[in-house]
């Protein structure tokens, strides 16, 4: 089981589940008011709306369990795309710090900026310099991983201190374990 270091934005995901649930509710209303015998088309449209609305809402709500950053077995896991997380050996993650970047929301005024979290990856292993990520969630370029603040828990100095403290703790523990194994 992975240790969660940075959670997703739960409010945004919960808010995103509302429209599919409204669609499901409309389907439920249609199901109550149109029986299969009276109007089969409207009845089955209601069934389809319920199924689609619930499926989309469930897919969105399942993202609540998925952190933005986690740690497992010597690797820092960045959840910035669909599918499995991008894993980086903990000894290559140098630090976390706050940054700023574009707001990245349709309808936001030009020039709007949001607070982002940036992870610096060591350049000792160039294979971790760039990765493909979902642009809405972040960016990974030139050994810097940017996590858009809109899609994670609220970012502040305490969050960054907590991340760096935990990074230092697991790095020191791994270094001690390697030292004991070698000696």
Backbone as JSON Lines, residues from 0, in Angstrom:
{"i":0,"aa":"X","n":[0.84,-1.19,0.0],"ca":[0.0,0.0,0.0],"c":[0.88,1.25,0.0]}
{"i":1,"aa":"X","n":[0.54,2.19,-0.82],"ca":[1.33,3.41,-0.95],"c":[0.97,4.39,0.18]}
{"i":2,"aa":"X","n":[1.98,5.12,0.61],"ca":[1.8,6.19,1.61],"c":[1.46,7.48,0.86]}
{"i":3,"aa":"X","n":[0.33,8.09,1.17],"ca":[-0.11,9.3,0.48],"c":[0.69,10.5,0.99]}
{"i":4,"aa":"X","n":[1.3,11.22,0.06],"ca":[2.03,12.44,0.42],"c":[1.26,13.7,0.05]}
{"i":5,"aa":"X","n":[0.55,13.68,-1.07],"ca":[-0.23,14.84,-1.49],"c":[-1.55,14.34,-2.06]}
{"i":6,"aa":"X","n":[-2.64,14.8,-1.48],"ca":[-3.97,14.35,-1.9],"c":[-4.46,15.14,-3.11]}
{"i":7,"aa":"X","n":[-5.47,14.57,-3.74],"ca":[-6.13,15.25,-4.84],"c":[-7.08,16.32,-4.29]}
{"i":8,"aa":"X","n":[-7.59,17.17,-5.15],"ca":[-8.55,18.2,-4.76],"c":[-9.93,17.55,-4.65]}
{"i":9,"aa":"X","n":[-10.32,17.23,-3.46],"ca":[-11.58,16.51,-3.23],"c":[-12.8,17.35,-3.58]}
{"i":10,"aa":"X","n":[-12.75,18.64,-3.29],"ca":[-13.9,19.5,-3.59],"c":[-14.14,19.59,-5.09]}
{"i":11,"aa":"X","n":[-13.08,19.73,-5.87],"ca":[-13.25,19.83,-7.32],"c":[-13.83,18.54,-7.89]}
{"i":12,"aa":"X","n":[-13.35,17.4,-7.4],"ca":[-13.88,16.13,-7.89],"c":[-15.34,15.93,-7.48]}
{"i":13,"aa":"X","n":[-15.66,16.28,-6.25],"ca":[-17.05,16.15,-5.8],"c":[-17.96,17.06,-6.63]}
{"i":14,"aa":"X","n":[-17.5,18.27,-6.89],"ca":[-18.28,19.2,-7.71],"c":[-18.42,18.65,-9.13]}
{"i":15,"aa":"X","n":[-17.38,18.02,-9.66],"ca":[-17.43,17.45,-11.0],"c":[-18.38,16.28,-11.12]}
{"i":16,"aa":"X","n":[-18.69,15.64,-10.0],"ca":[-19.62,14.51,-10.03],"c":[-21.08,14.97,-10.06]}
{"i":17,"aa":"X","n":[-21.34,16.24,-9.8],"ca":[-22.71,16.73,-9.76],"c":[-23.42,16.64,-11.11]}
{"i":18,"aa":"X","n":[-22.84,17.13,-12.22],"ca":[-23.57,17.04,-13.5],"c":[-23.97,15.61,-13.89]}
{"i":19,"aa":"X","n":[-23.08,14.61,-13.77],"ca":[-23.54,13.26,-14.11],"c":[-24.65,12.77,-13.19]}
{"i":20,"aa":"X","n":[-24.62,13.17,-11.93],"ca":[-25.68,12.77,-11.01],"c":[-27.01,13.45,-11.36]}
{"i":21,"aa":"X","n":[-26.94,14.68,-11.87],"ca":[-28.15,15.36,-12.33],"c":[-28.73,14.61,-13.53]}
{"i":22,"aa":"X","n":[-27.86,14.18,-14.45],"ca":[-28.31,13.4,-15.6],"c":[-28.99,12.11,-15.13]}
{"i":23,"aa":"X","n":[-28.4,11.45,-14.14],"ca":[-29.0,10.23,-13.59],"c":[-30.35,10.52,-12.94]}
{"i":24,"aa":"X","n":[-30.45,11.66,-12.25],"ca":[-31.72,12.03,-11.63],"c":[-32.81,12.29,-12.69]}
{"i":25,"aa":"X","n":[-32.41,12.92,-13.79],"ca":[-33.36,13.13,-14.89],"c":[-33.83,11.79,-15.44]}
{"i":26,"aa":"X","n":[-32.88,10.87,-15.56],"ca":[-33.26,9.52,-16.0],"c":[-34.21,8.85,-15.03]}
{"i":27,"aa":"X","n":[-33.98,9.03,-13.74],"ca":[-34.89,8.48,-12.73],"c":[-36.28,9.09,-12.82]}
{"i":28,"aa":"X","n":[-36.35,10.39,-13.07],"ca":[-37.63,11.05,-13.24],"c":[-38.36,10.47,-14.46]}
{"i":29,"aa":"X","n":[-37.6,10.29,-15.54],"ca":[-38.21,9.73,-16.76],"c":[-38.73,8.32,-16.5]}
{"i":30,"aa":"X","n":[-37.98,7.55,-15.72],"ca":[-38.37,6.17,-15.42],"c":[-39.68,6.14,-14.62]}
{"i":31,"aa":"X","n":[-39.83,7.11,-13.71],"ca":[-41.05,7.16,-12.9],"c":[-42.27,7.6,-13.72]}
{"i":32,"aa":"X","n":[-42.05,8.47,-14.68],"ca":[-43.17,9.06,-15.39],"c":[-43.53,8.38,-16.71]}
{"i":33,"aa":"X","n":[-42.67,7.54,-17.21],"ca":[-42.94,6.88,-18.49],"c":[-42.7,5.38,-18.33]}
{"i":34,"aa":"X","n":[-43.76,4.64,-18.32],"ca":[-43.62,3.19,-18.19],"c":[-43.24,2.6,-19.55]}
{"i":35,"aa":"X","n":[-42.69,1.42,-19.52],"ca":[-42.27,0.75,-20.76],"c":[-43.47,0.49,-21.67]}
{"i":36,"aa":"X","n":[-44.62,0.27,-21.06],"ca":[-45.81,-0.02,-21.86],"c":[-46.32,1.24,-22.58]}
{"i":37,"aa":"X","n":[-46.26,2.39,-21.89],"ca":[-46.78,3.63,-22.46],"c":[-45.84,4.2,-23.53]}
{"i":38,"aa":"X","n":[-44.58,4.33,-23.16],"ca":[-43.62,4.96,-24.07],"c":[-42.25,4.29,-23.87]}
{"i":39,"aa":"X","n":[-42.06,3.24,-24.6],"ca":[-40.84,2.44,-24.44],"c":[-39.58,3.27,-24.7]}
{"i":40,"aa":"X","n":[-39.61,4.15,-25.69],"ca":[-38.43,4.97,-26.02],"c":[-38.0,5.86,-24.86]}
{"i":41,"aa":"X","n":[-38.97,6.56,-24.26],"ca":[-38.65,7.45,-23.14],"c":[-38.25,6.65,-21.9]}
{"i":42,"aa":"X","n":[-38.9,5.51,-21.7],"ca":[-38.57,4.65,-20.56],"c":[-37.11,4.19,-20.65]}
{"i":43,"aa":"X","n":[-36.72,3.67,-21.81],"ca":[-35.35,3.15,-21.96],"c":[-34.32,4.27,-22.05]}
{"i":44,"aa":"X","n":[-34.74,5.45,-22.5],"ca":[-33.84,6.61,-22.45],"c":[-33.55,6.95,-20.99]}
{"i":45,"aa":"X","n":[-34.56,6.87,-20.15],"ca":[-34.36,7.1,-18.71],"c":[-33.4,6.09,-18.11]}
{"i":46,"aa":"X","n":[-33.55,4.82,-18.48],"ca":[-32.64,3.78,-17.99],"c":[-31.21,4.09,-18.43]}
{"i":47,"aa":"X","n":[-31.05,4.48,-19.71],"ca":[-29.71,4.8,-20.23],"c":[-29.11,6.0,-19.51]}
{"i":48,"aa":"X","n":[-29.92,7.03,-19.23],"ca":[-29.42,8.21,-18.53],"c":[-28.97,7.86,-17.11]}
{"i":49,"aa":"X","n":[-29.72,7.02,-16.44],"ca":[-29.33,6.59,-15.1],"c":[-27.99,5.85,-15.15]}
{"i":50,"aa":"X","n":[-27.89,4.91,-16.08],"ca":[-26.66,4.1,-16.18],"c":[-25.46,4.98,-16.52]}
{"i":51,"aa":"X","n":[-25.6,5.85,-17.52],"ca":[-24.48,6.71,-17.91],"c":[-24.12,7.7,-16.81]}
{"i":52,"aa":"X","n":[-25.12,8.33,-16.22],"ca":[-24.85,9.3,-15.17],"c":[-24.15,8.68,-13.98]}
{"i":53,"aa":"X","n":[-24.63,7.52,-13.55],"ca":[-24.0,6.84,-12.41],"c":[-22.59,6.37,-12.75]}
{"i":54,"aa":"X","n":[-22.39,5.88,-13.98],"ca":[-21.05,5.41,-14.38],"c":[-20.06,6.57,-14.41]}
{"i":55,"aa":"X","n":[-20.45,7.7,-14.98],"ca":[-19.54,8.85,-15.03],"c":[-19.27,9.39,-13.63]}
{"i":56,"aa":"X","n":[-20.29,9.47,-12.8],"ca":[-20.09,9.95,-11.43],"c":[-19.17,9.01,-10.66]}
{"i":57,"aa":"X","n":[-19.35,7.7,-10.84],"ca":[-18.49,6.73,-10.15],"c":[-17.04,6.86,-10.62]}
{"i":58,"aa":"X","n":[-16.84,7.07,-11.92],"ca":[-15.48,7.23,-12.44],"c":[-14.81,8.47,-11.84]}
{"i":59,"aa":"X","n":[-15.56,9.53,-11.72],"ca":[-15.01,10.76,-11.13],"c":[-14.73,10.55,-9.65]}
{"i":60,"aa":"X","n":[-15.66,9.96,-8.94],"ca":[-15.5,9.77,-7.49],"c":[-14.4,8.76,-7.16]}
{"i":61,"aa":"X","n":[-14.11,7.83,-8.07],"ca":[-13.01,6.89,-7.83],"c":[-11.66,7.63,-7.8]}
{"i":62,"aa":"X","n":[-11.61,8.77,-8.45],"ca":[-10.38,9.56,-8.43],"c":[-10.08,10.13,-7.04]}
{"i":63,"aa":"X","n":[-11.07,10.15,-6.17],"ca":[-10.85,10.62,-4.79],"c":[-9.84,9.74,-4.06]}
{"i":64,"aa":"X","n":[-9.75,8.48,-4.44],"ca":[-8.83,7.54,-3.79],"c":[-7.41,7.68,-4.32]}
{"i":65,"aa":"X","n":[-7.24,8.37,-5.43],"ca":[-5.95,8.44,-6.1],"c":[-5.23,9.74,-5.69]}
{"i":66,"aa":"X","n":[-4.11,9.62,-5.0],"ca":[-3.39,10.83,-4.59],"c":[-2.64,11.45,-5.77]}
{"i":67,"aa":"X","n":[-2.15,12.65,-5.61],"ca":[-1.28,13.25,-6.62],"c":[0.15,12.74,-6.45]}
{"i":68,"aa":"X","n":[0.61,12.64,-5.18],"ca":[1.96,12.11,-4.91],"c":[1.84,11.08,-3.8]}
{"i":69,"aa":"X","n":[2.52,9.96,-3.99],"ca":[2.54,8.92,-2.98],"c":[3.95,8.33,-2.93]}
{"i":70,"aa":"X","n":[4.19,7.48,-1.93],"ca":[5.49,6.82,-1.77],"c":[5.26,5.34,-1.53]}
{"i":71,"aa":"X","n":[6.04,4.51,-2.23],"ca":[5.94,3.07,-2.02],"c":[7.27,2.42,-2.41]}
{"i":72,"aa":"X","n":[7.82,1.65,-1.5],"ca":[8.98,0.79,-1.77],"c":[10.13,1.52,-2.45]}
{"i":73,"aa":"X","n":[10.5,2.67,-1.91],"ca":[11.67,3.38,-2.44],"c":[11.4,4.22,-3.66]}
{"i":74,"aa":"X","n":[10.13,4.4,-4.01],"ca":[9.78,5.21,-5.18],"c":[8.74,6.26,-4.82]}
{"i":75,"aa":"X","n":[8.92,7.45,-5.37],"ca":[7.92,8.5,-5.28],"c":[7.03,8.35,-6.5]}
{"i":76,"aa":"X","n":[5.73,8.27,-6.26],"ca":[4.76,8.01,-7.33],"c":[4.01,9.29,-7.65]}
{"i":77,"aa":"X","n":[4.1,9.71,-8.9],"ca":[3.4,10.9,-9.36],"c":[2.2,10.46,-10.2]}
{"i":78,"aa":"X","n":[1.0,10.79,-9.73],"ca":[-0.24,10.43,-10.44],"c":[-0.66,11.63,-11.28]}
{"i":79,"aa":"X","n":[-0.09,11.71,-12.46],"ca":[-0.35,12.86,-13.33],"c":[-0.84,12.45,-14.72]}
{"i":80,"aa":"X","n":[-1.38,11.25,-14.82],"ca":[-1.92,10.75,-16.08],"c":[-2.87,9.6,-15.76]}
{"i":81,"aa":"X","n":[-3.57,9.15,-16.77],"ca":[-4.41,7.95,-16.6],"c":[-3.49,6.74,-16.52]}
{"i":82,"aa":"X","n":[-3.95,5.72,-15.88],"ca":[-3.14,4.51,-15.78],"c":[-2.21,4.55,-14.59]}
{"i":83,"aa":"X","n":[-1.16,3.75,-14.65],"ca":[-0.25,3.64,-13.5],"c":[0.5,4.95,-13.26]}
{"i":84,"aa":"X","n":[0.91,5.18,-12.02],"ca":[1.65,6.42,-11.73],"c":[3.05,6.38,-12.33]}
{"i":85,"aa":"X","n":[3.64,7.55,-12.44],"ca":[5.03,7.67,-12.87],"c":[5.9,7.54,-11.63]}
{"i":86,"aa":"X","n":[6.75,6.52,-11.6],"ca":[7.56,6.22,-10.42],"c":[8.98,6.74,-10.61]}
{"i":87,"aa":"X","n":[9.5,7.41,-9.57],"ca":[10.86,7.92,-9.57],"c":[11.54,7.41,-8.31]}
{"i":88,"aa":"X","n":[12.74,6.84,-8.42],"ca":[13.45,6.42,-7.21],"c":[13.61,7.6,-6.25]}
{"i":89,"aa":"X","n":[13.35,7.37,-4.98],"ca":[13.34,8.46,-4.01],"c":[14.68,9.19,-3.96]}
{"i":90,"aa":"X","n":[15.78,8.49,-4.23],"ca":[17.08,9.15,-4.18],"c":[17.28,10.16,-5.31]}
{"i":91,"aa":"X","n":[16.41,10.14,-6.33],"ca":[16.5,11.11,-7.41],"c":[15.62,12.33,-7.2]}
{"i":92,"aa":"X","n":[14.7,12.27,-6.25],"ca":[13.83,13.41,-5.95],"c":[14.59,14.3,-4.97]}
{"i":93,"aa":"X","n":[14.92,15.51,-5.41],"ca":[15.77,16.39,-4.6],"c":[14.98,17.27,-3.64]}
{"i":94,"aa":"X","n":[13.87,17.85,-4.09],"ca":[13.13,18.77,-3.23],"c":[11.78,19.11,-3.84]}
{"i":95,"aa":"X","n":[10.91,19.65,-2.99],"ca":[9.63,20.19,-3.4],"c":[9.61,21.67,-3.07]}
{"i":96,"aa":"X","n":[8.99,22.47,-3.92],"ca":[8.83,23.89,-3.62],"c":[7.6,24.43,-4.34]}
{"i":97,"aa":"X","n":[7.16,25.61,-3.92],"ca":[5.99,26.23,-4.53],"c":[6.41,27.0,-5.77]}
{"i":98,"aa":"X","n":[5.5,27.07,-6.73],"ca":[5.71,27.85,-7.94],"c":[4.38,28.44,-8.38]}
{"i":99,"aa":"X","n":[4.4,29.16,-9.47],"ca":[3.18,29.72,-10.03],"c":[3.09,29.33,-11.49]}
{"i":100,"aa":"X","n":[1.88,29.21,-11.96],"ca":[1.68,28.88,-13.36],"c":[0.29,29.27,-13.79]}
{"i":101,"aa":"X","n":[-0.01,29.09,-15.08],"ca":[-1.32,29.46,-15.59],"c":[-2.43,28.68,-14.9]}
{"i":102,"aa":"X","n":[-3.58,29.31,-14.78],"ca":[-4.72,28.73,-14.08],"c":[-5.26,27.49,-14.77]}
{"i":103,"aa":"X","n":[-5.19,27.41,-16.1],"ca":[-5.55,26.23,-16.9],"c":[-7.0,25.79,-16.73]}
{"i":104,"aa":"X","n":[-7.92,26.74,-16.64],"ca":[-9.34,26.41,-16.59],"c":[-10.04,27.22,-17.67]}
{"i":105,"aa":"X","n":[-10.88,26.54,-18.45],"ca":[-11.61,27.26,-19.49],"c":[-12.44,28.36,-18.86]}
{"i":106,"aa":"X","n":[-12.4,29.51,-19.49],"ca":[-13.18,30.63,-19.0],"c":[-12.43,31.51,-18.01]}
{"i":107,"aa":"X","n":[-11.26,31.08,-17.55],"ca":[-10.47,31.92,-16.64],"c":[-9.89,33.08,-17.43]}
{"i":108,"aa":"X","n":[-9.78,34.23,-16.78],"ca":[-9.25,35.4,-17.47],"c":[-7.79,35.17,-17.86]}
{"i":109,"aa":"X","n":[-7.42,35.78,-18.97],"ca":[-6.04,35.66,-19.47],"c":[-5.09,36.21,-18.41]}
{"i":110,"aa":"X","n":[-4.03,35.48,-18.14],"ca":[-3.06,35.93,-17.16],"c":[-3.33,35.47,-15.75]}
{"i":111,"aa":"X","n":[-4.46,34.76,-15.53],"ca":[-4.74,34.24,-14.19],"c":[-3.7,33.19,-13.83]}
{"i":112,"aa":"X","n":[-3.22,33.24,-12.6],"ca":[-2.21,32.28,-12.18],"c":[-2.66,31.54,-10.94]}
{"i":113,"aa":"X","n":[-2.14,30.33,-10.79],"ca":[-2.45,29.48,-9.64],"c":[-1.14,29.06,-8.98]}
{"i":114,"aa":"X","n":[-1.23,28.71,-7.73],"ca":[-0.07,28.17,-7.01],"c":[0.1,26.72,-7.42]}
{"i":115,"aa":"X","n":[1.32,26.34,-7.74],"ca":[1.63,24.97,-8.15],"c":[2.69,24.4,-7.23]}
{"i":116,"aa":"X","n":[2.8,23.09,-7.22],"ca":[3.87,22.42,-6.51],"c":[4.88,21.93,-7.54]}
{"i":117,"aa":"X","n":[6.15,22.15,-7.27],"ca":[7.21,21.73,-8.18],"c":[8.11,20.75,-7.45]}
{"i":118,"aa":"X","n":[8.41,19.64,-8.1],"ca":[9.38,18.67,-7.58],"c":[10.6,18.7,-8.5]}
{"i":119,"aa":"X","n":[11.76,18.85,-7.89],"ca":[12.99,18.84,-8.68],"c":[13.57,17.43,-8.68]}
{"i":120,"aa":"X","n":[13.81,16.9,-9.87],"ca":[14.37,15.56,-10.04],"c":[15.85,15.72,-10.41]}
{"i":121,"aa":"X","n":[16.68,14.92,-9.79],"ca":[18.12,14.97,-10.06],"c":[18.4,14.69,-11.53]}
{"i":122,"aa":"X","n":[19.4,15.34,-12.07],"ca":[19.79,15.12,-13.46],"c":[20.82,14.0,-13.6]}
{"i":123,"aa":"X","n":[21.1,13.3,-12.5],"ca":[22.04,12.16,-12.56],"c":[21.53,11.07,-13.49]}
{"i":124,"aa":"X","n":[20.23,10.94,-13.58],"ca":[19.63,9.94,-14.48],"c":[18.75,10.69,-15.48]}
{"i":125,"aa":"X","n":[19.28,10.94,-16.68],"ca":[18.53,11.74,-17.66],"c":[17.23,11.1,-18.14]}
{"i":126,"aa":"X","n":[17.03,9.83,-17.86],"ca":[15.79,9.19,-18.3],"c":[14.56,9.75,-17.56]}
{"i":127,"aa":"X","n":[14.78,10.46,-16.45],"ca":[13.67,11.05,-15.7],"c":[13.5,12.54,-15.99]}
{"i":128,"aa":"X","n":[14.17,13.05,-17.02],"ca":[14.11,14.47,-17.34],"c":[12.75,14.88,-17.9]}
{"i":129,"aa":"X","n":[12.11,14.01,-18.67],"ca":[10.83,14.36,-19.29],"c":[9.92,13.15,-19.3]}
{"i":130,"aa":"X","n":[8.66,13.38,-19.02],"ca":[7.63,12.35,-19.09],"c":[6.35,13.0,-19.64]}
{"i":131,"aa":"X","n":[5.55,12.18,-20.29],"ca":[4.26,12.65,-20.78],"c":[3.26,12.6,-19.63]}
{"i":132,"aa":"X","n":[2.61,13.72,-19.36],"ca":[1.58,13.78,-18.32],"c":[0.36,14.49,-18.9]}
{"i":133,"aa":"X","n":[-0.74,14.36,-18.2],"ca":[-1.97,15.04,-18.61],"c":[-1.77,16.54,-18.35]}
{"i":134,"aa":"X","n":[-1.81,17.39,-19.39],"ca":[-1.51,18.81,-19.22],"c":[-2.38,19.51,-18.17]}
{"i":135,"aa":"X","n":[-3.61,19.08,-18.01],"ca":[-4.47,19.72,-17.0],"c":[-3.95,19.47,-15.58]}
{"i":136,"aa":"X","n":[-3.26,18.33,-15.38],"ca":[-2.76,17.98,-14.04],"c":[-1.37,18.51,-13.77]}
{"i":137,"aa":"X","n":[-0.57,18.7,-14.81],"ca":[0.78,19.19,-14.57],"c":[1.65,19.16,-15.8]}
{"i":138,"aa":"X","n":[2.94,19.25,-15.55],"ca":[3.94,19.28,-16.6],"c":[5.2,18.61,-16.07]}
{"i":139,"aa":"X","n":[5.92,17.92,-16.94],"ca":[7.16,17.25,-16.54],"c":[8.19,17.55,-17.63]}
{"i":140,"aa":"X","n":[9.11,18.43,-17.34],"ca":[10.07,18.85,-18.35],"c":[11.35,19.31,-17.69]}
{"i":141,"aa":"X","n":[12.49,18.96,-18.29],"ca":[13.81,19.38,-17.82],"c":[14.03,19.08,-16.34]}
{"i":142,"aa":"X","n":[13.6,17.9,-15.92],"ca":[13.78,17.4,-14.56],"c":[12.99,18.16,-13.51]}
{"i":143,"aa":"X","n":[11.96,18.87,-13.93],"ca":[11.05,19.54,-13.0],"c":[9.64,19.02,-13.23]}
{"i":144,"aa":"X","n":[9.01,18.58,-12.17],"ca":[7.65,18.08,-12.23],"c":[6.76,19.16,-11.6]}
{"i":145,"aa":"X","n":[5.87,19.71,-12.39],"ca":[4.94,20.74,-11.91],"c":[3.58,20.1,-11.74]}
{"i":146,"aa":"X","n":[3.02,20.23,-10.55],"ca":[1.68,19.71,-10.26],"c":[0.76,20.91,-10.08]}
{"i":147,"aa":"X","n":[-0.22,21.01,-10.93],"ca":[-1.12,22.16,-10.88],"c":[-1.91,22.17,-9.57]}
{"i":148,"aa":"X","n":[-1.84,23.3,-8.89],"ca":[-2.46,23.44,-7.59],"c":[-3.97,23.28,-7.59]}
{"i":149,"aa":"X","n":[-4.58,23.54,-8.72],"ca":[-6.03,23.4,-8.82],"c":[-6.48,21.96,-8.6]}
{"i":150,"aa":"X","n":[-5.61,20.99,-8.91],"ca":[-6.01,19.58,-8.86],"c":[-5.39,18.81,-7.71]}
{"i":151,"aa":"X","n":[-4.98,19.51,-6.66],"ca":[-4.48,18.82,-5.47],"c":[-4.96,19.57,-4.24]}
{"i":152,"aa":"X","n":[-4.66,19.02,-3.07],"ca":[-5.05,19.69,-1.83],"c":[-4.47,21.1,-1.81]}
{"i":153,"aa":"X","n":[-5.05,22.01,-1.04],"ca":[-4.53,23.38,-1.0],"c":[-3.04,23.41,-0.65]}
{"i":154,"aa":"X","n":[-2.31,24.19,-1.43],"ca":[-0.86,24.27,-1.26],"c":[-0.46,25.5,-0.45]}
{"i":155,"aa":"X","n":[0.46,25.27,0.47],"ca":[1.02,26.37,1.26],"c":[2.39,25.93,1.78]}
{"i":156,"aa":"X","n":[3.03,26.79,2.54],"ca":[4.36,26.49,3.05],"c":[4.39,25.25,3.93]}
{"i":157,"aa":"X","n":[3.35,25.03,4.7],"ca":[3.32,23.86,5.58],"c":[3.29,22.56,4.78]}
{"i":158,"aa":"X","n":[2.55,22.53,3.69],"ca":[2.49,21.34,2.84],"c":[3.87,21.06,2.26]}
{"i":159,"aa":"X","n":[4.54,22.1,1.79],"ca":[5.88,21.92,1.22],"c":[6.87,21.45,2.29]}
{"i":160,"aa":"X","n":[6.8,22.01,3.49],"ca":[7.67,21.56,4.59],"c":[7.4,20.1,4.93]}
{"i":161,"aa":"X","n":[6.12,19.71,4.96],"ca":[5.76,18.32,5.25],"c":[6.32,17.38,4.18]}
{"i":162,"aa":"X","n":[6.18,17.75,2.92],"ca":[6.7,16.92,1.83],"c":[8.22,16.78,1.9]}
{"i":163,"aa":"X","n":[8.9,17.89,2.11],"ca":[10.37,17.84,2.18],"c":[10.86,17.08,3.41]}
{"i":164,"aa":"X","n":[10.14,17.23,4.52],"ca":[10.51,16.49,5.73],"c":[10.35,14.98,5.5]}
{"i":165,"aa":"X","n":[9.24,14.58,4.9],"ca":[9.01,13.15,4.65],"c":[9.99,12.61,3.6]}
{"i":166,"aa":"X","n":[10.3,13.41,2.59],"ca":[11.29,13.03,1.6],"c":[12.64,12.79,2.27]}
{"i":167,"aa":"X","n":[13.05,13.68,3.15],"ca":[14.32,13.53,3.87],"c":[14.3,12.28,4.75]}
{"i":168,"aa":"X","n":[13.18,12.03,5.45],"ca":[13.09,10.86,6.33],"c":[13.23,9.55,5.55]}
{"i":169,"aa":"X","n":[12.51,9.41,4.45],"ca":[12.59,8.15,3.71],"c":[13.94,8.03,3.0]}
{"i":170,"aa":"X","n":[14.51,9.13,2.56],"ca":[15.83,9.09,1.92],"c":[16.9,8.65,2.9]}
{"i":171,"aa":"X","n":[16.85,9.21,4.11],"ca":[17.82,8.82,5.14],"c":[17.64,7.36,5.55]}
{"i":172,"aa":"X","n":[16.41,6.93,5.68],"ca":[16.14,5.52,6.05],"c":[16.65,4.58,4.96]}
{"i":173,"aa":"X","n":[16.44,4.93,3.7],"ca":[16.94,4.09,2.61],"c":[18.46,4.07,2.58]}
{"i":174,"aa":"X","n":[19.08,5.21,2.79],"ca":[20.55,5.28,2.81],"c":[21.11,4.45,3.94]}
{"i":175,"aa":"X","n":[20.46,4.49,5.11],"ca":[20.92,3.69,6.25],"c":[20.75,2.21,5.96]}
{"i":176,"aa":"X","n":[19.65,1.82,5.33],"ca":[19.42,0.41,5.01],"c":[20.45,-0.09,4.0]}
{"i":177,"aa":"X","n":[20.78,0.73,3.02],"ca":[21.79,0.35,2.02],"c":[23.16,0.24,2.7]}
{"i":178,"aa":"X","n":[23.46,1.17,3.61],"ca":[24.73,1.13,4.35],"c":[24.85,-0.12,5.2]}
{"i":179,"aa":"X","n":[23.77,-0.52,5.84],"ca":[23.8,-1.74,6.67],"c":[23.95,-2.99,5.8]}
{"i":180,"aa":"X","n":[23.3,-3.01,4.66],"ca":[23.39,-4.16,3.76],"c":[24.81,-4.29,3.19]}
{"i":181,"aa":"X","n":[25.45,-3.15,2.94],"ca":[26.81,-3.19,2.39],"c":[27.84,-3.55,3.46]}
{"i":182,"aa":"X","n":[27.57,-3.19,4.68],"ca":[28.54,-3.39,5.77],"c":[28.3,-4.6,6.51]}
